[in-house]
């Protein structure tokens, strides 16, 4: 279902004005500006002005609606996808994962501010490793001393070879010893810095601060997030839905919803043969661009999209309010008031909800700011025959 915007406005809460509807929705009968104890010197200045909003109408003047950010749209039937709500997780793509390795053996210290979810740049120090106070000492420091000794011996023999005071074999032995010592020494290990191989997000820290690590041991994982993977778990009882899966919407804690189609999302696999790692569930995999505002490792609710049905009435999730276990929407009954309408809900795709009963095509529904209309209802539900006399 598509909705045509009627007005979109910024809001400023001014609840006291909720109590006054200043224009007619039903009948207009005369207009009076004569009040007790107030006289006008001009003839014909006595008028009567009456506003009838009907029984139970929620009075909200257009000016107040604009200030409060209330938006309305016309209800129009439109295609709506069948959905299945399941749990899921956002994962980094395997090709985009880099490993931060220990440059030497020793005690690891995680750098300040480095945690899962931290953004890092290529070459940034993730941790430092030192062999001080470790039994056996710093192997790399010993390698550095050996290299320096071999270099001094090579420098001593080189001029002697030119003078014929040593043999070629003596020189070659000295050169070989230096090259071997040089290969054993690591300048990176000397600094003790374990750096990120790429820019991205820390997805896991694999060691504890203060732990002993061996040379080459994995300290952390970094995902560049050029592409991300969504893993959705479909209960085996819903296996028949797998052949219908065409897309997915992720909904995170706090209500934010992301349609992966908006981030170049693609279905990778939805075959029952993929089951195994999670008994009772069949994993469905999608990948999508890392431009989506999500962090690898995040848990999410997933609305898997199946076949589309035409001419379905649906409204944004923000249009639905709950009260005493029932669901309602607000329908504009005239320019100055709204009616609270009970509705029966159907499927949801994470962003919109199917309305099975309670709303008709062509009606004008509140799609944003329903909370403010509800406040207006609590403050000023207009009684039958509501009127203003001036």
C-alpha angles and dihedrals in degrees: 000000000000124000127207111223116242100183137345118200146169118243141231117174113236103160098172091070091058088085096068127070106187104186135053125261097172123013129000113204116181126303128250128195094171113108128180109273092013120100134187120208094209120087118242092028092124113100139157124222120186129177120197112190096170132243114320096000117157107227116216119156117223091243091056092045089056093050092048096049096244111164127191132193135188114254110243124172112239141160114296127187123234108241142198120203114218139152123262149164136226113233133181116250110257093235090057098055121105128187127228105213132196109255092207141000118276145079115331124219118191113226118250114271095018111131137137105290095029116137112232136179129226111278094018115142110251097174143347128229125204131180094200114129090012119128108255093028130236109328091194092054089053089050090052091053091049091050092050091049092049090049092053091050091050091049090051095050099043097074091041090058089056090053092047093243094123132035127250088247091058090052094047091050091053092047092049092050091052094048091050093049091047091053091050092054119080119199088197090054089050091063091045090218118146105200135191114259092211145010116268143082129320104242099176141006107211101191137047123246108265094022122137113247134187125230109280095016115145112255100173144349124235124196118201089204097214083139130013131200127225115206112195121187114218116194112243088238088066095050090121089068093061094082090056098051111123105151146348143227120207120213118193134196106286094040102272111148126199124190106210089211086072088060100047092269120184134188110241104177140351101162121136087228087073090072121102112086092068111038113221094022137083115214119226116197130206131169127207141170119291088232088088111104096247135112122228110253094036117139116225145175110245127207105200111207121223134170119343124240121204130230096022121156111225137159134200114272088245089065093065121087126185126214129170091345094308130106126229143175129200118242121194108241095182139340091286107035147042136211122222105228124194111226139191113227130215130180125344127210092199094264104045135033126216113239109213097176137007106047129073131203113268095029119123114238132189106246100171132030095027088147090064092050088052089053089051089051092053092047104040119010099170114234123226111288093017108183143171121213119196 
